[in-house]
Amino acid sequence: QVQLVESGGGLVQAGGSLRLSCAASGSIFTINIMGWYRQALGKQRELVAKINSAGSTIYADSVKGRFTISRDNARNTVYLQMNSLKFEDTAVYYCNGGPQTDWGQGTQVTVSR
């Protein structure tokens, strides 16, 4: 089972940017789809973005045009570039690659108004 460690979160003003990283304990080369998810306080976890091994991406409507997911298989790392952050983006962000991966601790993103 591949373990994942998310990092890069923090406190940022609305309109600002953050880049999240998800480092895997093993190879993600064979994991077709890697995704970023988030869970706001009192809400269910939701999909933010996914990327497959060919580099095709899918985004939640709420983040389209603002967030960019990418992956570096050589570094076993998945990234989430977040621009034009909004208060509503405040949440704990997690990455996951399906049954082959464990859920990590997540990284807190807080956007102030």
C-alpha positions in Angstrom: 0.0 0.0 0.0 1.4 3.4 -1.0 1.3 6.0 1.7 0.8 9.6 0.9 1.9 12.8 2.6 0.3 16.1 1.7 2.1 19.4 2.3 2.0 23.0 1.3 -1.1 24.2 3.0 -1.3 27.4 5.1 -3.1 30.6 5.7 -3.5 32.9 2.7 -5.6 35.9 1.8 -8.4 35.7 -0.7 -6.9 36.1 -4.2 -3.7 34.5 -3.2 -2.0 31.3 -4.3 -0.7 28.1 -2.8 0.9 25.0 -4.2 0.2 21.7 -2.6 2.4 18.6 -2.9 1.5 15.0 -2.4 4.5 12.8 -1.9 4.1 9.0 -2.2 6.1 6.4 -0.3 6.3 4.2 -3.5 5.9 4.5 -7.2 2.8 6.1 -8.6 3.8 5.1 -12.1 1.3 2.2 -12.1 -1.5 4.2 -10.5 -3.6 5.4 -13.4 -5.6 8.1 -11.6 -4.4 10.4 -8.8 -6.8 12.9 -7.3 -7.0 15.8 -4.9 -9.9 16.0 -2.5 -11.0 18.4 0.2 -13.2 18.4 3.2 -14.5 21.6 4.7 -15.6 21.7 8.3 -19.0 20.0 8.7 -19.1 18.9 5.1 -18.4 15.7 3.2 -15.2 15.1 1.4 -15.4 16.2 -2.3 -13.3 15.7 -5.4 -11.3 18.7 -6.4 -9.3 17.4 -9.4 -8.1 14.2 -11.0 -5.2 13.3 -13.4 -4.6 10.1 -15.2 -1.4 8.6 -16.4 -1.7 10.2 -19.8 -2.0 13.6 -18.2 -5.7 14.1 -18.8 -7.4 16.1 -16.1 -10.9 16.7 -14.6 -11.8 19.5 -12.3 -14.7 20.3 -10.0 -16.7 23.2 -11.5 -15.9 25.3 -8.4 -12.2 25.3 -9.2 -12.0 25.2 -13.0 -9.7 27.9 -14.3 -8.2 28.5 -10.9 -6.6 25.2 -9.9 -4.1 23.0 -11.9 -3.3 19.4 -11.0 -0.1 17.8 -12.2 2.0 14.7 -11.5 5.7 13.9 -11.6 6.0 10.1 -11.8 9.8 10.3 -11.5 9.4 12.1 -8.1 6.3 10.1 -7.1 4.6 13.4 -6.4 1.3 15.0 -7.4 0.8 18.7 -7.2 -2.1 21.1 -6.9 -1.5 24.7 -7.9 -4.2 26.9 -6.5 -4.6 30.4 -7.7 -7.3 33.1 -7.1 -8.2 31.4 -3.8 -11.5 32.1 -2.3 -12.8 31.8 1.3 -14.9 28.9 0.1 -11.7 26.9 -0.7 -10.9 26.7 3.0 -10.7 23.0 3.8 -8.3 20.1 4.6 -6.9 18.9 1.3 -6.1 15.2 0.6 -4.6 13.3 -2.3 -5.5 9.7 -3.1 -4.9 7.2 -5.8 -7.7 4.6 -5.2 -7.3 1.2 -3.6 -3.5 1.1 -4.0 -3.1 4.2 -1.7 -3.8 5.1 1.9 -5.4 8.4 2.9 -2.9 10.8 4.3 -3.3 13.3 7.1 -4.1 16.1 4.7 -3.0 19.6 4.7 -5.0 22.5 5.9 -5.8 25.4 3.6 -7.3 28.5 5.2 -8.3 31.5 3.0 -9.1 34.7 4.8 -11.7 37.1 3.4 
